[in-house]
């Protein structure tokens, strides 16, 4: 999973984002206000405790499922965080299944139409409706930035890159055996 996608230009160069970053408060107990602006991708995954790494589930017949490795679920949403001096920062917000359900219930089931207060709480996040309608809808410059991000063809790939890596069944078998997912051959061996 690559977390270093830099110099992403959204739209036709009208909006420059220094990097596609996770939107989160600067400290535990801190809060930011943001709006979910579209595109949410979710995926079941298996967490490998010994490797301290997660990999996406392959679905029916997945070797990790057959081996009894606990399955979880995660989602990543495209969002716009509101900056103190005005303006927005486009990025992503990761969510567990309980957080996703919590967010989905905001504003009467219309979370994309309101402002969301995201608070960092003990290694996780709490989401609550801050007020509506979403601030970006009332500001022309913010609206252009959000629309550019929503319409950018690369956004799907950027959001997808924030989910766990997908392994083939053979790679899963190697990981379950305690080896590296990618088979490597010593130099000189063919």
C-alpha positions in Angstrom: 0.0 0.0 0.0 1.6 3.2 -1.1 0.9 6.3 1.1 3.2 8.6 -0.8 1.3 10.0 -3.8 2.6 13.4 -4.3 1.9 16.5 -6.4 -1.6 15.5 -7.4 -3.2 18.1 -9.7 -6.9 17.8 -9.6 -9.1 19.0 -12.5 -7.5 21.1 -15.2 -4.8 22.6 -13.1 -7.2 25.0 -11.3 -6.7 23.2 -8.0 -3.3 22.0 -6.7 -3.1 19.5 -3.9 0.4 19.0 -2.5 -0.4 15.4 -1.6 -3.5 13.2 -1.2 -3.5 13.0 2.6 -5.5 11.5 5.3 -7.7 14.3 6.8 -7.5 14.0 10.6 -7.1 16.2 13.7 -3.5 17.1 14.7 -3.8 15.6 18.2 -5.9 13.2 20.3 -9.0 15.0 21.4 -8.8 17.5 18.6 -11.5 18.0 15.9 -11.8 19.1 12.4 -14.8 19.9 10.3 -15.1 18.3 6.9 -17.7 17.2 4.3 -17.8 13.9 2.5 -17.8 14.9 -1.2 -18.3 11.6 -3.0 -16.6 8.4 -3.9 -16.4 5.9 -1.1 -14.6 2.6 -1.6 -14.9 -0.3 0.9 -13.2 -3.6 1.2 -13.1 -6.6 3.5 -9.6 -7.4 4.7 -7.6 -9.8 6.9 -5.2 -8.5 9.5 -2.0 -10.5 10.0 -0.9 -9.8 13.5 2.5 -11.3 13.2 3.3 -9.1 10.2 1.3 -6.1 11.6 -0.2 -5.7 8.1 -3.5 -6.2 6.5 -4.4 -7.6 3.0 -7.7 -7.5 1.2 -9.9 -10.6 1.2 -10.1 -12.4 -2.1 -13.8 -13.3 -1.5 -15.2 -16.8 -2.0 -12.4 -19.4 -1.7 -10.0 -16.9 -0.1 -7.1 -18.9 1.5 -7.1 -16.6 4.5 -10.9 -17.2 5.0 -10.3 -21.0 4.7 -7.5 -20.7 7.3 -9.8 -18.9 9.7 -8.0 -15.6 9.7 -10.4 -12.9 11.1 -12.0 -10.8 8.5 -12.7 -7.1 9.0 -13.9 -4.3 6.8 -12.6 -0.8 5.9 -13.7 2.1 3.8 -12.0 5.2 2.4 -14.1 8.3 1.5 -13.2 11.4 -0.5 -13.6 14.5 1.7 -12.9 18.2 1.9 -11.6 19.6 5.2 -12.3 23.2 6.0 -9.2 25.3 6.8 -9.2 28.0 9.5 -8.4 30.8 7.1 -11.0 29.8 4.5 -10.6 27.3 1.7 -10.5 23.5 1.8 -8.1 20.7 1.7 -9.1 17.7 -0.4 -8.1 14.3 1.0 -9.4 11.0 2.3 -11.0 9.7 5.5 -10.5 6.1 6.5 -13.4 4.4 8.3 -14.1 1.1 10.1 -17.5 -0.5 9.6 -18.9 1.0 12.8 -17.6 4.4 11.8 -19.0 4.0 8.3 -22.5 3.1 9.7 -22.2 6.1 12.1 -21.4 8.5 9.2 -24.0 7.0 6.9 -26.7 7.8 9.5 -25.7 11.5 9.9 -28.1 14.1 8.7 -31.0 11.7 8.3 -29.0 9.4 6.1 -27.6 12.1 3.9 -24.0 12.6 5.2 -22.8 14.2 1.9 -25.2 17.2 2.4 -23.9 18.2 5.9 -20.7 19.3 7.6 -19.2 16.5 9.7 -17.2 17.0 12.9 -14.4 14.5 13.1 -12.8 14.1 16.5 -9.8 11.9 17.3 -10.6 9.7 20.3 -8.1 7.2 21.7 -6.7 6.0 18.4 -10.0 6.1 16.6 -12.4 8.7 15.4 -15.9 9.9 16.3 -18.1 11.5 13.7 -21.1 13.8 14.3 -23.1 16.2 12.3 -21.7 19.7 12.8 -24.3 21.7 10.9 -25.7 21.8 7.4 -25.7 22.3 4.5 -22.1 21.4 3.6 -20.1 24.7 3.6 -18.5 24.1 0.2 -21.9 24.3 -1.4 -22.2 28.0 -0.5 -18.8 29.2 -1.7 -18.0 29.3 -5.5 -14.3 28.7 -5.1 -14.8 25.7 -2.8 -17.5 24.4 -5.1 -15.1 24.5 -8.1 -12.4 22.7 -6.1 -14.8 20.0 -5.0 -16.2 19.5 -8.5 -12.7 19.2 -9.9 -11.8 16.5 -7.4 -15.1 14.6 -8.0 -14.6 14.7 -11.7 -10.9 13.8 -11.7 -10.4 10.4 -13.3 -7.4 9.6 -11.0 -9.4 9.9 -7.8 -10.7 6.3 -7.9 -7.1 5.1 -8.1 -6.0 7.4 -5.3 -8.8 6.2 -3.0 -8.2 2.6 -4.0 -4.5 3.0 -3.1 -5.5 3.8 0.5 -7.1 0.4 1.0 -5.1 -2.7 1.8 -3.0 -4.6 -0.9 -4.7 -7.3 -2.9 -2.9 -10.7 -3.0 -3.3 -13.6 -5.4 -4.2 -16.9 -3.8 -0.6 -18.1 -4.2 0.7 -15.0 -2.4 -1.9 -15.6 0.4 -0.5 -19.1 0.8 3.0 -17.7 1.2 1.8 -15.2 3.8 -0.1 -17.8 5.7 3.1 -19.9 5.7 4.9 -17.0 7.4 6.8 -16.0 4.3 6.9 -12.8 2.2 3.9 -12.3 -0.1 6.2 -11.8 -3.1 8.4 -14.7 -4.0 12.0 -13.8 -4.3 14.8 -15.8 -5.8 18.4 -15.5 -4.7 20.7 -13.9 -7.3 22.0 -16.3 -9.9 19.1 -18.8 -9.4 16.8 -19.2 -12.3 
